[in-house]
Amino acid sequence: MVFQDPYLSLDPRIPAGRAIEDVLTLHTGRTGAAATDRALELLTAVGLGEEHLTARPRTLSGGQRQRVAIARALAVEPELLVMDEATSALDVSVQAQVLDLVAGIRRDQGLTLLFISHDLAVVRKVCAETIVMRRGEIVEAGPTERLLEHPQHDYTRLLIDSVPVPVS
């Protein structure tokens, strides 16, 4: 699981490397150098480096913190990665980088991604299939492009129509 605000989901007292190592120890039994080496592999996979092993969350940018949270989630070698509004707190350029990263990880590792978002542009970028929910009920589901281009449900149309359009 990767949450919306990694600053709240990462312990501010624990360096990024140790946060990942703790997950590795708990879920895979790796300890010591084996856990540290794997933590570094995971940080590298999300575009961070060795210097981030000892960095505390408060010293990292929002995008770097989210990358640490993604690396930590990948430490358990999941088949399903749940991302709950995981890019909404990031600025647009960092959001694009994280989305490209997630798309690459999903493709390379064959992960299933459950991406929870209100941002339809983000949904279009990372999701092959989309489910629209209203008040806890599914109102429409289908291939993302079809659903966004030809919505069938009034609520889906309302969501699409509520996306701000730049004024020229």
Secondary structure, DSSP 8 states (H G I E B T S, - for coil): -B-S-HHHHS-TTS-HHHHHHHHHHHHH---HHHHHHHHHHHHHHTT--GGGTT--GGGS-HHHHHHHHHHHHHTT--SEEEEESTTTTS-HHHHHHHHHHHHHHHHHHT-EEEEE-S-HHHHHHH-SEEEEEETTEEEEEEEHHHHHHS--SHHHHHHHHTS-----
